[in-house]
Amino acid sequence: MTRLPYPSKPPSKFSERKARSMLKCLGLTLPLCALITGCQTTNKRNACDGFAPFRPKLETTVYILQNDRLFANYVAAHNRLLSSLGCGK
């Protein structure tokens, strides 16, 4: 049997305490992670969620076109974007 040049020391009380503490922490962490993953939603988010096309009445459309052309352009751009995403059908 060969001897090592530096004999190994037995583990100290401090390292045993630290190892137990780490195991306790790990023992608490794993169930908490499992609990958190159980709370995740499985619903897929849709790009259209929360958005709807603007469809004002004819009188409102005429008024907006005559008095606020910039807003009318924003409404048209909004509706085109939703249409390109396939929303509002």
Buried (B, 14 or more C-beta within 10 A) or exposed (E): EEEEEEEEEEEEEEEEEEEEEEEEEEEEEEEEEEEEEEEEEEEEEEEBEEEEBBEEEEEEBEEBEEEEEEEBEEBEEBBEEBEEEEBEE
